[in-house]
Amino acid sequence: MPPVELDVPVVQLLAGDRWWTPAVTDFAAVHNPSTAAVIAKVPLSSAADVDQVVQAAKAAFPGWARTPAPVRAARLFAYKARLEACFEELARLVTRENGKTIEEARGDVRRGIEVVDFACGIAHLAKGETLPQLADNLDGVTMREPLGVCVGITPFNFPAMVPLWMFPLAIACGNTFVLKPSERVPLTVVRLAELALEAGLPPGVLNLVQGGRVAVEALLNHADVAAVSFVGSTRVAEQVYAIGCRNGKRVQAAGGAKNVMVVMPDADPDATIRAIVGAAYGCAGQRCMAGSVLLGVGAAGAEVERRLAATIDTMVVDDTQANPAAHMGPVIDAAARDRVLGSIAHGERDGARLVRDGRNDLPAQGFFVRPTLMALEHPDHPLVRDEIFGPLLTMLSPRDLDEAIAWANRSEFGNGAVIFTSNGGAARQFAREVQCGMVGVNVGVPAPMAVFAFSGWNRSFFGDLHVQGTEGVLFYTRQKLILSRWDNSYQRLQGW
């Protein structure tokens, strides 16, 4: 990585209540994707820097683990109040460093706050079970206890939501936490940590590491880390899972996807097109729940293509800070832009039909690709098989629902699939037969709210317990069973 010498702010690390900059010479640039301007630089921390942060979390763990659950919840209630008070500030930070539209950024922050709200119920969520008289004079009790130092490694595409998927629930359970955000979007996470300290979270309960691969490997190999949560590409998720498990850590690693949207001939036309556009081009297609393969069943195919192309023509793609009316912003950086543009070119060379070409009339500055729609003849094309992670939607026309489901189930991924229909029988068949963890019926993006787990399958997830919901509580705690036997000797001693 080339050195970043620009005179811009340096993003700091947090260990306990101490913000500091490590003595490193290598930095990564943080861009405003709408303009390509460098707005900050991130120190690429060493293993020794990572150790300082982990040690702060380790030192804070015993006291925080002993803190009563209602007291931990009270800290989170105070934190939620600070997040609500700074909601617009956080949303604008997301737009600045990620490029989302302001409405998308607000959604990013809101979905994260909902997890904090869920975590505030920890006094109920972490209760154990009891069974008196399990056997003669024998009672059974279980309790859930925290693990220790937990780590979160988060991606660029949801600077607020994905970190908030992780650390509020982990610390609610009594763990301490080290968060390593993507070096491309560290600014929102810094503000989240500042607000946590302002809300009265004890020093060392939430800590930040900045950096890249060296920092990630140091966290995965650190003897004092008990658990790792990761969201990113499938390739890296698999590596994180393998290394973390090899080192005896509990790991949940969410990877990529290739989500299918099936349109039946009886689908509501207007609602369906709105949902498809939001799923395929929302957040510039940079989300693991993006709808990226459109299957127009039978007679639905031609009409959906026509209506979708007309809608794409009305979309405003622009600088999301300068133009709040923009429907879509840029992708995250030049490498992402070039990768998506290259996928369009490869598809065209391989015989795909360009219904709408996202390479035309791009803004002069920033990392832009316009909404793209490509029609294909068969489901084995690389554009159908591989995750693109950008505003490129491919379309095929299966003969019937059975063929659509068969094509969907050929994917190695397993995050989401949706169907648009007014037929309950078709919806039921699809929901039961499609092989993925999250299914939408007339819902474009079937990502769950905080009370349900984000349930990826197959190569979209490595691990056993997912983020969010009660699975998140189980992941960040371990069960202890206590069997107690008492006889009546005390009564006999008293002459009873």
Buried (B, 14 or more C-beta within 10 A) or exposed (E): EEEBEEEBEBBBBBBBEBBEEBEBEBBBBBBBBBBBBBBBBBBBBBBEBBBBBBBBBBBBBEEBBEBEBEEBBBBBBBBBEBBEEBBEEBBBBBBBBBBBBBBBBBBBBBBBBBBBBBBBBBBEBBEBEEEEEBEEEEBBBEBBBBBBBBBBBBBBBBBBBBBBBBBBBBBBBBBBBBBBBBBBBBBBBBBBBBBBBEBEBBBBBBBBBBBBEBBBBBBBBBEEBBBBBBBBBBEBBBBBBBBBBEBEBBBBBBBBBBBBBBBBBEBEEEEBBEBBBBBBBBBBBBBBBBBBBBBBBBEBBEBBBEBBEEBBEEBEBBBBBEBEEBBBBBBBBBEBBEBBBEBBEEBBEEEBEBBBBBBEEBBEEBBBBBBBBBBBEEBEBEBBBBBBBBBBBBBBBBEEBEBBBBBBBEBBBBBBBBBBBEBEEBBEBBEEEBBBBBBBBBBBBBBBEBEBBBBBBBBBBBBEBBBBBBBBBBBBBBEEEEEEEEEEEEEEEEEE
